[in-house]
């Protein structure tokens, strides 16, 4: 595993659980609003010389049994890591719940994680309606992989959520509804307003977003297609 960051305590990354968060390095998408730009590739600030060793994480977790409920594996994109299942299995054997975040580009890896019962919670980012995925990925995304991952997750028997980071300049209101149609019937769809802290593309900071009232309108309309929609 190539690990670019480790957060030892979080109350927000795993719903209703106290967790630690592992950030893998490397991503096959280039989302303009990415809030972990240092993890996108090895050439950005935060090079591999600062990567965290697995043994450091396992040592920390060993001493946090009974104090932490879960470990969240995020990134970057975790499914790019060839030894991801083995890494998760080691943590599971320590007694922790696992939440895995993914962009859905590697359905074979997601299937392996599901079939091996390694994940207790899955969160997949739906970047846009499929016709707009070209705005977020390099090289061009296999759209069938996104569809496969959605289907796998919805039929997994594992708790899950789909989520979309929303920036008005990238996603029109009708785009949000197209996404809700894509995941129709799903248990939870989360709309995440872009927050101006850091981003891969600094122009995001000066772009207008939807108002709170507009987000509430989008939430209500999306909830006609999914079982629950919330703004987080």
Secondary structure, DSSP 4 states (H G I P E B T S, - for coil): --EEEEEEEESSSSTTS-EEEEEE---SB--TT-S-GGGS-TTSSS-GGGPBPHHHHHHHHHTTBTTB-EEEEESS-GGG-TTHHHHHHHHHHTT-EEEEEE-S--HHHHHHHHHTT--SEEEEE--S-GGGGGGTBSS---HHHHHHHHHHHHTSSSEEEEEEEE-TTT--HHHHHHHHHHTTT-S-EEEEE--SS--SSGGGGGS----HHHHHHHHHHHTTTSS-EEE-
